[in-house]
Amino acid sequence: MLVGFNRSAALRFSFLMYIPVSLGTMVFSVGDVVGNEAFSGQIILLLVAFIGAIIATYFALIWFIDIMKSGNLKYFAFYCFIVGAAVFFFL
């Protein structure tokens, strides 16, 4: 936004910058998963988890984009505080 993007363009640009990182992580992780000896016995569970993660990510992105478009970040800040506190507490 410092270079003149409006809020919507900055949000779209940041998500587009994330796509190569996400895909690269997935590509490099496939070898670890397939190379695991327990992979063949759990392929159905892994596929169900993968599909569930895609669905959850889709709805989380829709929710986050709506929050960013409205400009009301206090709910997102509250969410980040709760998740951060939980991670700090459980680790």
FIFI-700393 format. One record per atom (N, C-alpha, C, CB): residue in three letters; z negated, x, y negated. Coordinates in steps of 0.1 Angstrom, whole numbers, padded with zeros to 4 digits, always signed. Glycine has a CB too. Layout:
BEGIN
AlaZXY/...
end
This chain:
BEGIN
Met+0000+0008+0012/Met+0000+0000+0000/Met+0000+0009-0013/Met-0012-0009+0000/Leu-0004+0021-0011/Leu-0004+0030-0023/Leu+0010+0034-0027/Leu-0012+0043-0019/Val+0020+0033-0018/Val+0034+0036-0022/Val+0042+0024-0026/Val+0041+0042-0010/Gly+0035+0012-0028/Gly+0042+0001-0033/Gly+0045-0011-0023/Gly+0054+0005-0039/Phe+0041-0009-0011/Phe+0043-0020-0001/Phe+0034-0032-0004/Phe+0040-0015+0013/Asn+0039-0044-0002/Asn+0029-0055-0003/Asn+0021-0056+0010/Asn+0037-0069-0005/Arg+0012-0065+0011/Arg+0003-0065+0022/Arg+0010-0068+0035/Arg-0008-0076+0020/Ser+0020-0077+0035/Ser+0027-0081+0047/Ser+0036-0069+0052/Ser+0036-0093+0044/Ala+0042-0062+0043/Ala+0051-0051+0047/Ala+0042-0039+0052/Ala+0059-0046+0035/Ala+0031-0037+0046/Ala+0022-0026+0051/Ala+0016-0030+0065/Ala+0010-0024+0041/Leu+0013-0042+0067/Leu+0008-0046+0080/Leu+0019-0045+0091/Leu+0003-0061+0080/Arg+0031-0049+0088/Arg+0042-0048+0097/Arg+0045-0033+0100/Arg+0055-0055+0091/Phe+0045-0025+0089/Phe+0048-0010+0091/Phe+0037-0004+0100/Phe+0048-0004+0077/Ser+0024-0007+0098/Ser+0014-0001+0106/Ser+0015-0005+0120/Ser+0000-0005+0100/Phe+0019-0017+0123/Phe+0020-0021+0137/Phe+0033-0015+0143/Phe+0022-0037+0138/Leu+0043-0013+0136/Leu+0055-0006+0141/Leu+0052+0009+0143/Leu+0067-0007+0131/Met+0043+0015+0136/Met+0039+0029+0138/Met+0031+0030+0151/Met+0031+0034+0126/Tyr+0024+0019+0155/Tyr+0016+0019+0166/Tyr+0024+0018+0179/Tyr+0005+0008+0166/Ile+0035+0012+0179/Ile+0043+0009+0191/Ile+0046+0022+0199/Ile+0056+0002+0188/Pro+0051+0033+0192/Pro+0054+0045+0200/Pro+0042+0052+0206/Pro+0061+0055+0191/Val+0031+0051+0199/Val+0018+0056+0204/Val+0014+0048+0217/Val+0007+0056+0194/Ser+0015+0035+0216/Ser+0011+0027+0227/Ser+0020+0029+0239/Ser+0011+0012+0223/Leu+0033+0029+0237/Leu+0042+0031+0248/Leu+0041+0045+0254/Leu+0056+0029+0243/Gly+0039+0055+0246/Gly+0037+0069+0251/Gly+0024+0070+0259/Gly+0036+0079+0239/Thr+0014+0064+0255/Thr+0001+0064+0263/Thr+0004+0057+0276/Thr-0010+0057+0255/Met+0011+0046+0276/Met+0013+0039+0288/Met+0022+0047+0298/Met+0020+0026+0286/Val+0032+0054+0293/Val+0041+0062+0301/Val+0033+0074+0307/Val+0053+0068+0293/Phe+0025+0080+0300/Phe+0017+0092+0305/Phe+0006+0087+0315/Phe+0011+0100+0294/Ser+0002+0075+0314/Ser-0009+0070+0322/Ser-0004+0065+0336/Ser-0017+0059+0316/Val+0009+0061+0336/Val+0015+0056+0349/Val+0013+0066+0360/Val+0029+0052+0346/Gly+0016+0078+0357/Gly+0015+0089+0368/Gly+0001+0089+0374/Gly+0018+0102+0362/Asp-0010+0088+0365/Asp-0023+0088+0370/Asp-0026+0076+0379/Asp-0033+0089+0358/Val-0021+0065+0375/Val-0024+0053+0383/Val-0017+0053+0396/Val-0020+0040+0375/Val-0004+0056+0396/Val+0004+0057+0408/Val+0000+0068+0417/Val+0019+0058+0404/Gly-0005+0079+0412/Gly-0009+0090+0420/Gly-0023+0088+0427/Gly-0010+0102+0412/Asn-0030+0077+0422/Asn-0043+0074+0428/Asn-0041+0069+0442/Asn-0051+0064+0419/Glu-0049+0073+0452/Glu-0048+0068+0466/Glu-0052+0054+0467/Glu-0057+0077+0474/Ala-0059+0048+0458/Ala-0063+0034+0460/Ala-0053+0025+0453/Ala-0077+0032+0453/Phe-0042+0030+0448/Phe-0032+0022+0441/Phe-0025+0012+0450/Phe-0022+0031+0434/Ser-0021+0016+0461/Ser-0014+0007+0470/Ser-0022-0005+0474/Ser-0009+0015+0482/Gly-0035-0004+0476/Gly-0043-0015+0480/Gly-0047-0024+0469/Gly-0055-0010+0486/Gln-0045-0020+0456/Gln-0049-0028+0445/Gln-0038-0031+0435/Gln-0060-0021+0437/Ile-0026-0031+0440/Ile-0014-0033+0431/Ile-0015-0047+0425/Ile-0001-0031+0438/Ile-0018-0057+0433/Ile-0019-0071+0428/Ile-0030-0072+0417/Ile-0022-0081+0439/Leu-0041-0066+0419/Leu-0052-0067+0409/Leu-0048-0060+0396/Leu-0065-0060+0415/Leu-0041-0048+0398/Leu-0037-0041+0386/Leu-0026-0049+0378/Leu-0031-0028+0390/Leu-0017-0056+0385/Leu-0007-0064+0378/Leu-0014-0076+0371/Leu+0003-0069+0388/Val-0024-0082+0377/Val-0031-0093+0371/Val-0038-0088+0358/Val-0041-0100+0381/Ala-0045-0076+0360/Ala-0052-0071+0348/Ala-0042-0067+0337/Ala-0060-0058+0352/Phe-0031-0062+0341/Phe-0020-0058+0331/Phe-0015-0070+0323/Phe-0009-0051+0337/Ile-0012-0081+0330/Ile-0008-0093+0324/Ile-0019-0099+0315/Ile-0003-0104+0335/Gly-0031-0099+0320/Gly-0042-0104+0312/Gly-0044-0096+0299/Gly-0055-0104+0320/Ala-0042-0083+0300/Ala-0044-0075+0288/Ala-0033-0078+0278/Ala-0043-0060+0292/Ile-0021-0080+0283/Ile-0009-0084+0274/Ile-0012-0097+0267/Ile+0004-0085+0282/Ile-0017-0107+0274/Ile-0020-0120+0268/Ile-0031-0118+0258/Ile-0024-0130+0279/Ala-0042-0111+0262/Ala-0053-0110+0253/Ala-0049-0102+0240/Ala-0065-0102+0260/Thr-0041-0092+0242/Thr-0036-0084+0230/Thr-0027-0093+0221/Thr-0028-0072+0235/Tyr-0019-0101+0227/Tyr-0011-0110+0219/Tyr-0019-0119+0210/Tyr-0001-0118+0228/Phe-0029-0125+0216/Phe-0037-0134+0208/Phe-0046-0127+0198/Phe-0046-0143+0217/Ala-0051-0115+0201/Ala-0059-0107+0192/Ala-0050-0103+0180/Ala-0064-0095+0199/Leu-0037-0099+0183/Leu-0028-0095+0172/Leu-0025-0107+0163/Leu-0016-0089+0177/Ile-0023-0119+0168/Ile-0021-0130+0160/Ile-0033-0133+0151/Ile-0018-0143+0169/Trp-0045-0132+0157/Trp-0057-0135+0150/Trp-0059-0124+0138/Trp-0069-0134+0159/Phe-0056-0112+0142/Phe-0058-0101+0132/Phe-0047-0102+0121/Phe-0057-0087+0139/Ile-0035-0105+0124/Ile-0025-0107+0114/Ile-0028-0119+0105/Ile-0011-0109+0121/Asp-0033-0129+0110/Asp-0038-0141+0101/Asp-0049-0136+0092/Asp-0042-0152+0110/Ile-0058-0129+0097/Ile-0069-0124+0088/Ile-0064-0115+0077/Ile-0080-0116+0097/Met-0055-0106+0081/Met-0049-0096+0071/Met-0041-0104+0061/Met-0041-0086+0078/Lys-0033-0114+0065/Lys-0025-0121+0055/Lys-0033-0129+0046/Lys-0015-0130+0063/Ser-0045-0134+0050/Ser-0053-0142+0041/Ser-0061-0133+0032/Ser-0063-0151+0049/Gly-0062-0120+0035/Gly-0070-0111+0027/Gly-0085-0112+0028/Gly-0066-0113+0013/Asn-0089-0120+0038/Asn-0104-0122+0040/Asn-0108-0113+0052/Asn-0107-0137+0043/Leu-0113-0101+0048/Leu-0116-0091+0059/Leu-0131-0091+0062/Leu-0112-0077+0054/Lys-0139-0100+0057/Lys-0153-0100+0060/Lys-0155-0103+0075/Lys-0161-0109+0051/Tyr-0147-0112+0080/Tyr-0149-0116+0094/Tyr-0145-0104+0103/Tyr-0140-0128+0098/Phe-0135-0097+0100/Phe-0131-0085+0107/Phe-0141-0074+0106/Phe-0117-0080+0103/Ala-0147-0073+0094/Ala-0157-0063+0092/Ala-0170-0066+0101/Ala-0161-0062+0077/Phe-0173-0079+0102/Phe-0184-0084+0110/Phe-0181-0081+0125/Phe-0187-0099+0108/Tyr-0169-0084+0129/Tyr-0165-0081+0143/Tyr-0166-0066+0146/Tyr-0151-0086+0145/Cys-0161-0057+0137/Cys-0162-0043+0139/Cys-0176-0038+0139/Cys-0154-0036+0127/Phe-0185-0044+0131/Phe-0199-0040+0131/Phe-0205-0043+0144/Phe-0206-0047+0120/Ile-0203-0055+0150/Ile-0209-0060+0162/Ile-0204-0051+0174/Ile-0205-0074+0165/Val-0191-0049+0174/Val-0185-0040+0185/Val-0190-0026+0184/Val-0169-0041+0185/Gly-0191-0021+0172/Gly-0196-0007+0170/Gly-0210-0006+0174/Gly-0194-0003+0156/Ala-0218-0015+0171/Ala-0232-0015+0174/Ala-0234-0016+0190/Ala-0240-0027+0167/Ala-0226-0025+0196/Ala-0226-0026+0210/Ala-0223-0013+0217/Ala-0217-0038+0215/Val-0212-0007+0213/Val-0208+0006+0219/Val-0219+0016+0217/Val-0195+0011+0212/Phe-0224+0017+0205/Phe-0235+0027+0202/Phe-0247+0024+0211/Phe-0239+0026+0187/Phe-0250+0011+0213/Phe-0262+0007+0220/Phe-0261+0010+0235/Phe-0265-0007+0218/Phe-0249+0007+0241/Phe-0247+0009+0255/Phe-0242+0023+0259/Phe-0236-0001+0259/Leu-0239+0031+0250/Leu-0235+0045+0254/Leu-0247+0053+0251/Leu-0223+0050+0246/
end
